[in-house]
Amino acid sequence: MEYTGLLLSISLIYGVARFSFLFYHERNLKFAKWSLAFLFYALSSMGWIFYANNASLDTILSYRYLADWFQVCGVSFLLIALGTENWQDRPPVARFPYIFIYSPVLLILTFFLVHDTIYMKNLLIGIYEGGALFVALFIFGLYTSRNIDFLYTLLGLVILLLAFVVYWFPGGAAAGASWVWKLIACIGILCFITGYLLAYNKMEKEETEAKMMEQFF
């Protein structure tokens, strides 16, 4: 059994649970978008189940086909969540039309053109994910420059970028030892989630205390 695959799935499901919990309490759509991004990636990481149960080749190939779509949906919602972060962080006068946040859905439509080609679809997914990582690094780098509490979130993204590089490096971990990039990705995911929640909860606490002080005076 591939234990790092199991750990990766658990890490992603943990992200689904934590952001779903935030959405339930805060009713902020950006948390639902983060939760959906983690959910699709969790579904795309479940291949270990089929290998552990000695599934037939046809079953494995069918899952891999679905996993590609889950991965594309995951990166699309990841970009939508990042777009929402950016939109909500801007002052009202500098905000772009809200509908533009959902433009990454076009990535799913584009994937229809290459989903039946092995090289092109893998290349396209790699470009999508690499672009999403750099956008996330830019946004949370900006957050960190204003609020040091986001440092762990930024560190998690740097670790995820390392996992991305290891995965795509020619003849690297993806070729024979997938546990390497999966283990790095688990660390990055947990660091990102923990850092995000700590920073958000601290900001909420400070805002609540500030409002109480205003009411008191």
Residue, then its C-alpha position, 0 to 999 in steps of 0.5 A: m500500500e502506498y502510504t504517502g498517497l493515503l497521507l496526501s488524501i488525508s491532508l487534502i480532506y483535512g483542507v476540505a473539512r477546515f474550509s467547509f467549517l469556516f464557510y459554515h460559520e462565516r458564510n464567506l464564499k471564498f471559503a467554499k471555493w477553497s473547500l471545493a478546490f481541496l475536494f477536487y484535488a482529494l478526489s484526484s489523489m485517491g488512486w492508491i485505493f485502486y492499487a491497494n485493492n488490485a483493481s483491474l487495468d480498465t478500472i485504473l485507466s477509467y479512474r485516471y481519466l476521471a482524475d485528470w478532470f478532477q485535477v483540472c476542476g481543482v486548479s480552476f477552483l483554486l484560481i477562483a478562490l485566489g481571485t476572490e481573495n484578491w477581489q476582497d482584499r482590494p478597496p471597493v474603488a479598485r475592484f474589478p467586476y466580480i464575474f471575472i473571478y469565475s473566468p478560470v472555469l474556461l480552463i475546464l472548457t479548454f481541457f476538452l480540446v486536449h483531454d484525449t492526448i497524453y502529452m498535451k493534457n499533462l503539459l496543460i495541467g502542469i501549466y495550469e498548476g504552475g501558474a496557480l502556484f505563482v499567483a498564490l505566491f504573489i497574493f500571499g507574499l503581498y499579504t505577508s508583507r502587510n501581516i507577518d501572520f501569513l508567513y506560515t501560509l507563504l512557507g506552505l506555498v514555497i514547499l508546494l512549489l518545491a513538490f511541483v518542481v520535484y514532480w516535473f523534474p525530468g527523471g525525478a520523483a514522478a518517474g520512480a519514487s512518487w512518495v518523495w513529491k507526495l510527502i513534500a506536498c503533504i507538508g506544504i498543504l498542512c503548513f498552508i492550511t495551518g498558517y491560513l487559519l491562524a492568520y485568519n482567526k487572529m485577524e477576526k479576533e483583533e477585529t472583534e476586540a476593536k469593535m468591542m472597544e469602539q462600543f465601549f467608548 
